[in-house]
């Protein structure tokens, strides 16, 4: 029923703003306790919908019409549509790169050259280099990261630590790349210049990355290596019996890197990479396709090849290897593999959209600002708010944009250079998104790497250290620039 447009809108109280969050915390805790690792496959989504309903009811109590609330929901979902499309496209990319032999080739060559002792630190460092080159943590994880996870299983190493190393490197590279969307977005909303912003971030980013590399090196050196080289040989032989392996199969990866270097947007880059994978599949893996499709039902060979490639784009590659280990390693990808994650993202953004549309999120930010008494407190509050938005709104972009808009004028009033603001929202907004299971980034990483968010979280050292080091710099006022200093000088 349409609510009367004459209803007077009342400002929400702080208690109003806290009720949906408290309900969400309780519901999510119950979800994890009752369903365990399966909580992200439906229970968490329902928790978010119930919490959104409570927030909407509070908005209605305060005079908001349903049309206004619904518009807030659709606007929140709209902000993440690009991310959702990339998510689905990465699923297609993984499937086609499996079928083309690109990921299997990475597995075979990786098993031959990577030492188990230095594996974790190698994952972190290589992913950082790739992410800096292409400006995308998602593309890095969906390509190189998938290969590293497969290698970790083959070497008998911990996939949770491996996922943490992959994510740490990918987010360090994404954060420092001028090609990254969030790295461009942060200075844009804060009012600073891109390359000055990147230079200013090095003071918190480089220490966090170095400490992460040291920790991954230590984990590699202290882990008991139980790698059976005969088992590795069996796995390698099984992969090579299923695919025609050669260095030429790494060309799709080089194409993706070239597209990133040419500053082609993420979505078309991933789609082109997937299309190249399809072509390589038909040219180099015909026997694999025919074996995977099985009964051709009277179809001609060209149509069977088309069916195999087509199936892989939406349903992923299903290995036919005799070895169960190899089947688990290679059976991945497809748009359908991302649908549960899309469901989670839509529910999370519904909650965030309601919270923002009825003023509950703004009330929390205003409360924080009223209690900030110093420059140190302002930067610390920015870090805390960026992380909180990642938790509440479930979207990395909102965690960058909302604190940037909310705190921009306060930074000027207190004589703080906007570089401090752009760095703070990157230190706590960009990198902590991956630590939240229901955030778009946390959900993507879990489904892509096959490791639950809470399992890799303790090992995502860079993502944990970045806001901590940012907070230390804020409290000590070290490398905090005041407006009276020349902008961009660190």
C-alpha positions in Angstrom: 0.0 0.0 0.0 1.3 3.4 -0.9 2.2 5.5 2.1 1.0 9.1 2.2 3.5 11.6 0.8 2.4 14.0 3.6 4.1 12.0 6.3 6.7 14.0 8.2 10.2 12.5 8.1 11.9 12.4 11.5 15.7 12.2 12.1 16.6 8.7 13.3 18.1 8.3 16.8 21.4 6.6 17.5 19.4 3.8 19.0 17.5 3.5 15.7 20.8 3.2 13.8 22.2 0.5 16.1 19.1 -1.8 16.2 19.6 -3.3 12.6 23.3 -3.7 13.2 22.8 -5.5 16.4 20.2 -7.8 14.8 22.5 -8.5 11.9 25.4 -9.4 14.3 23.1 -11.8 16.2 21.6 -13.4 13.1 25.0 -13.8 11.4 26.5 -15.3 14.6 23.6 -17.8 14.8 24.0 -18.6 11.1 27.7 -19.5 11.5 27.0 -21.4 14.8 24.1 -23.5 13.3 25.3 -24.0 9.7 29.1 -23.7 10.0 30.9 -23.4 6.7 27.6 -23.7 4.8 26.4 -20.4 6.3 27.3 -18.4 3.1 25.1 -20.7 1.0 21.7 -19.2 2.1 21.6 -18.6 5.9 23.7 -15.4 5.7 21.6 -14.1 2.8 18.4 -14.6 4.9 20.1 -12.8 7.9 20.9 -9.8 5.7 17.3 -9.7 4.3 15.8 -9.8 7.9 18.2 -7.1 9.1 17.3 -5.0 6.0 13.6 -5.5 6.9 14.2 -4.2 10.4 16.0 -1.2 9.0 13.1 -0.5 6.6 10.6 -0.8 9.4 12.6 1.8 11.4 12.6 4.0 8.3 8.9 3.6 8.0 8.5 4.6 11.6 10.5 7.7 10.9 8.2 8.7 8.0 10.0 7.3 5.0 7.8 6.0 2.1 8.5 2.5 0.7 9.2 4.0 -2.8 12.1 6.0 -1.2 13.5 2.9 0.5 13.2 0.8 -2.7 15.0 3.5 -4.6 17.8 3.4 -2.1 18.0 -0.4 -2.5 18.2 -0.2 -6.3 20.8 2.6 -6.2 23.0 0.5 -3.9 22.7 -2.5 -6.1 23.4 -0.3 -9.2 26.7 0.8 -7.7 27.8 -2.8 -7.6 26.5 -3.9 -11.0 29.9 -3.5 -12.6 31.4 -5.7 -9.9 28.7 -8.3 -10.4 29.2 -8.4 -14.2 33.0 -8.7 -13.6 32.3 -11.5 -11.1 30.3 -13.5 -13.7 32.8 -12.8 -16.4 35.7 -14.1 -14.2 33.7 -17.3 -13.7 33.6 -17.6 -17.5 37.3 -16.8 -17.7 38.3 -19.5 -15.2 36.2 -22.1 -17.0 37.6 -21.3 -20.4 41.2 -21.0 -19.1 40.8 -24.5 -17.6 39.5 -25.9 -20.8 42.1 -24.2 -23.0 44.9 -25.6 -20.8 46.1 -22.2 -19.6 45.5 -22.9 -15.8 46.7 -26.6 -16.2 49.9 -25.3 -17.8 50.4 -22.9 -14.9 50.0 -25.8 -12.5 52.5 -28.0 -14.4 55.2 -25.4 -14.7 54.5 -24.1 -11.2 55.0 -27.6 -9.7 58.3 -27.9 -11.6 59.9 -24.6 -10.6 58.4 -23.5 -7.2 60.0 -24.6 -4.0 57.5 -25.5 -1.2 59.7 -23.7 1.3 59.4 -20.4 -0.6 55.9 -21.0 -1.9 53.8 -18.7 0.3 56.2 -15.7 -0.1 56.4 -16.4 -3.9 52.6 -16.3 -4.1 52.4 -13.0 -2.3 55.2 -11.3 -4.3 54.1 -12.6 -7.8 50.4 -11.6 -7.2 51.6 -8.1 -6.1 53.5 -7.7 -9.3 50.7 -8.9 -11.5 48.1 -6.8 -9.7 50.3 -3.6 -10.1 50.5 -4.4 -13.8 46.8 -4.9 -14.4 45.3 -2.9 -11.6 42.8 -5.5 -10.5 42.9 -7.8 -7.5 39.9 -9.8 -8.8 41.5 -10.5 -12.1 44.8 -11.4 -10.4 43.1 -13.9 -8.0 40.9 -15.3 -10.8 43.9 -16.2 -12.9 47.3 -16.5 -11.2 45.6 -17.1 -7.8 43.6 -20.0 -9.0 46.8 -21.6 -10.3 48.6 -21.0 -7.0 45.7 -22.6 -5.0 45.9 -25.7 -7.3 49.7 -25.9 -6.8 49.3 -25.6 -3.0 47.0 -28.6 -2.9 49.4 -30.6 -5.1 52.4 -29.7 -2.8 50.4 -30.6 0.3 50.6 -27.0 1.6 47.9 -25.2 3.6 45.3 -23.6 1.2 44.2 -21.2 3.8 47.7 -19.7 4.1 48.1 -19.8 0.3 44.8 -17.9 -0.1 46.0 -15.3 2.4 49.3 -14.9 0.5 47.5 -14.5 -2.8 45.0 -11.9 -1.4 47.8 -10.0 0.4 49.8 -9.7 -2.8 46.8 -9.0 -5.0 45.5 -6.2 -2.8 48.9 -4.6 -2.3 49.3 -4.4 -6.1 45.7 -3.2 -6.6 46.2 -0.5 -4.0 49.4 0.8 -5.5 48.4 0.6 -9.2 47.4 3.7 -11.1 45.2 1.4 -13.2 43.1 0.4 -10.2 39.6 1.7 -10.0 39.7 2.2 -6.2 43.1 3.9 -6.4 41.6 6.4 -8.8 38.3 6.7 -6.8 39.9 7.5 -3.4 41.7 10.7 -4.4 38.8 11.7 -6.6 36.3 11.7 -3.6 38.9 13.1 -1.2 40.1 15.9 -3.5 43.8 14.8 -3.8 45.9 14.0 -6.9 46.3 10.4 -8.1 50.1 10.1 -8.1 50.6 12.2 -5.0 48.0 9.8 -3.4 50.0 6.8 -4.5 53.3 8.3 -3.2 51.6 9.1 0.1 50.3 5.6 0.5 53.8 4.1 0.2 54.5 5.1 3.8 51.8 2.7 5.2 51.6 0.2 2.3 55.3 -0.7 1.9 55.8 -1.5 5.7 52.6 -3.6 5.7 53.8 -5.5 2.6 57.4 -6.1 3.9 56.1 -7.4 7.2 53.7 -9.7 5.2 56.5 -11.1 3.1 58.5 -11.7 6.3 55.6 -13.6 7.9 55.0 -15.7 4.8 58.7 -16.5 4.6 58.6 -17.6 8.2 55.6 -19.8 7.7 57.2 -21.4 4.7 60.5 -22.1 6.5 58.8 -23.5 9.6 56.1 -25.6 7.9 56.7 -29.3 7.9 56.9 -30.2 4.2 55.2 -33.5 3.5 55.4 -33.3 -0.2 55.6 -36.7 -1.9 57.5 -36.1 -5.2 56.0 -39.3 -6.6 52.6 -37.9 -5.9 53.5 -34.7 -7.6 54.7 -36.7 -10.6 51.4 -38.6 -10.7 49.5 -35.3 -10.6 51.6 -33.8 -13.3 51.2 -36.9 -15.5 47.5 -36.9 -15.0 47.2 -33.2 -16.1 49.4 -33.8 -19.1 47.3 -36.8 -20.1 44.2 -34.7 -20.0 45.6 -31.6 -21.7 48.1 -30.8 -24.4 50.5 -28.7 -22.3 52.9 -26.1 -23.8 54.3 -22.6 -23.1 52.0 -21.2 -25.9 49.0 -21.8 -23.5 50.2 -18.9 -21.4 49.4 -16.5 -24.2 45.9 -15.8 -22.9 47.5 -14.6 -19.7 49.9 -12.3 -21.6 46.9 -11.0 -23.6 45.2 -10.1 -20.3 48.3 -8.3 -19.1 48.6 -6.4 -22.4 45.0 -5.3 -22.2 45.6 -4.0 -18.7 48.7 -2.2 -19.7 46.7 -0.6 -22.5 44.3 0.6 -19.9 41.4 -1.4 -21.2 38.6 -1.5 -18.7 38.3 -4.6 -16.4 35.1 -6.1 -17.8 36.0 -6.0 -21.5 39.5 -7.2 -20.6 38.2 -10.3 -18.8 35.7 -11.0 -21.6 38.4 -10.8 -24.2 40.6 -13.0 -22.1 37.8 -15.6 -21.9 37.2 -15.3 -25.6 40.9 -16.0 -26.3 40.6 -19.0 -23.9 37.7 -20.3 -26.1 39.7 -20.0 -29.2 42.7 -21.8 -27.6 40.4 -24.5 -26.4 39.1 -25.3 -29.9 42.6 -25.1 -31.5 44.7 -27.0 -28.9 42.3 -29.1 -26.7 39.9 -30.8 -29.1 40.4 -34.3 -27.6 39.8 -32.9 -24.2 36.5 -31.3 -25.3 35.3 -34.4 -27.1 36.1 -36.5 -23.9 34.3 -34.0 -21.7 31.2 -33.8 -23.8 30.9 -37.5 -24.1 27.8 -38.7 -26.0 27.5 -36.3 -28.9 23.9 -37.3 -29.7 24.5 -37.2 -33.5 26.1 -33.8 -33.5 28.9 -33.0 -35.9 32.5 -32.5 -34.6 32.4 -28.7 -34.9 29.1 -28.6 -33.0 30.5 -30.9 -30.3 33.4 -28.5 -29.9 31.0 -25.6 -29.7 28.9 -27.4 -27.1 31.9 -28.1 -25.0 33.2 -24.6 -25.0 29.7 -23.2 -24.5 29.1 -25.5 -21.6 32.3 -24.4 -19.9 31.4 -20.7 -20.1 28.3 -21.1 -18.0 28.9 -24.4 -16.1 32.7 -24.5 -15.8 35.1 -27.3 -16.7 34.5 -30.8 -15.4 37.6 -32.9 -15.4 37.4 -36.5 -16.6 40.7 -37.5 -14.9 40.9 -40.8 -13.1 42.6 -39.1 -10.1 40.2 -37.6 -7.7 42.9 -35.0 -6.7 43.2 -33.8 -10.3 39.5 -33.7 -10.8 39.1 -31.4 -7.7 42.0 -29.3 -9.0 40.6 -28.8 -12.5 36.8 -28.8 -12.1 36.3 -25.1 -11.7 34.8 -22.0 -13.3 31.7 -21.1 -15.2 29.2 -18.3 -14.5 27.0 -20.6 -12.5 29.8 -21.0 -9.9 29.4 -17.3 -9.1 25.6 -17.3 -8.7 25.5 -18.0 -4.9 28.0 -15.1 -4.5 25.8 -12.8 -6.6 22.9 -13.8 -4.3 24.9 -12.9 -1.2 26.0 -9.6 -2.7 22.5 -8.6 -3.7 21.2 -9.3 -0.1 24.1 -7.5 1.4 23.6 -4.4 -0.8 19.9 -4.5 0.0 20.8 -4.1 3.7 23.3 -1.4 3.0 20.9 0.4 0.7 18.1 0.5 3.3 20.6 1.7 6.0 21.7 4.6 3.8 18.4 5.6 2.3 16.6 6.0 5.7 19.5 8.0 7.2 20.7 5.3 9.7 24.2 5.1 8.2 24.6 8.9 8.1 23.5 9.1 11.7 26.3 6.8 12.8 28.9 8.9 10.8 27.5 12.1 12.3 27.8 10.7 15.8 31.4 9.8 15.1 32.2 13.3 13.8 30.6 15.0 16.9 33.0 13.1 19.2 36.2 13.7 17.2 38.4 16.2 19.1 41.7 16.1 17.3 43.4 15.5 14.0 44.6 12.1 15.3 41.0 11.2 16.2 39.7 12.3 12.8 42.0 10.1 10.9 41.4 7.2 13.3 37.7 7.7 12.9 38.1 7.7 9.1 39.8 4.3 9.3 37.1 2.9 11.6 34.3 4.3 9.5 35.7 2.9 6.3 35.9 -0.6 7.9 32.4 -0.2 9.4 30.9 0.6 6.0 32.5 -2.5 4.6 30.7 -4.5 7.3 27.4 -2.6 7.1 27.1 -1.7 3.4 29.0 -4.8 2.1 30.6 -2.9 -0.8 34.1 -1.8 -1.2 33.2 1.3 -3.3 30.8 2.5 -0.7 33.5 2.1 1.9 35.7 4.5 -0.2 33.0 7.0 -1.3 30.9 7.4 1.9 33.8 8.3 4.3 35.4 10.4 1.6 32.3 12.5 1.2 31.4 12.6 4.9 34.9 13.6 6.2 36.2 15.8 3.3 35.1 19.2 4.7 36.1 18.2 8.3 39.7 17.5 7.1 39.8 21.0 5.5 38.4 22.6 8.6 41.1 21.0 10.7 43.9 22.0 8.3 44.6 18.4 7.1 45.7 17.8 3.6 43.2 15.7 1.6 46.0 13.2 0.9 45.6 12.0 4.5 41.9 11.3 3.8 42.5 9.4 0.6 45.2 7.3 2.2 43.0 6.5 5.2 40.1 5.3 3.1 42.4 3.1 1.1 44.2 1.8 4.2 40.9 0.7 5.8 38.3 0.8 3.0 39.9 -0.8 0.0 41.8 -3.6 1.7 39.5 -4.7 4.5 36.6 -5.5 2.2 38.0 -8.9 1.5 37.9 -9.8 5.2 34.1 -9.6 5.4 32.3 -12.8 4.3 29.2 -11.0 3.0 31.1 -8.2 1.4 31.3 -8.3 -2.4 35.1 -8.8 -2.2 35.1 -11.4 0.6 32.4 -13.4 -1.2 34.3 -13.3 -4.5 37.5 -14.5 -3.0 35.9 -17.3 -1.2 34.1 -18.7 -4.2 37.1 -18.1 -6.6 39.8 -19.7 -4.4 37.5 -22.3 -2.8 38.6 -21.1 0.7 36.1 -19.6 3.1 36.7 -16.0 4.1 37.1 -16.7 7.8 39.6 -19.5 7.0 42.0 -17.3 5.0 41.3 -14.2 7.1 44.1 -14.8 9.8 46.6 -15.1 6.9 45.6 -12.1 4.9 48.4 -10.3 6.7 48.6 -7.2 4.4 44.9 -6.6 4.6 45.1 -6.7 8.4 48.3 -4.7 8.8 47.3 -1.8 6.5 44.7 -0.2 8.8 46.8 -1.0 11.9 49.9 0.8 10.4 47.6 3.6 9.2 46.3 4.0 12.8 49.8 4.1 14.2 50.8 6.8 11.8 47.6 8.7 12.7 48.1 8.5 16.4 51.8 9.6 16.2 51.1 12.1 13.4 53.9 10.6 11.4 53.8 11.5 7.7 50.5 13.3 8.2 50.5 16.4 6.0 49.0 19.7 7.0 47.5 22.0 4.4 50.2 24.6 5.0 52.7 22.2 3.5 53.0 21.8 -0.3 50.5 19.2 -1.6 52.1 16.0 -2.7 55.3 16.5 -0.7 55.8 13.5 1.6 
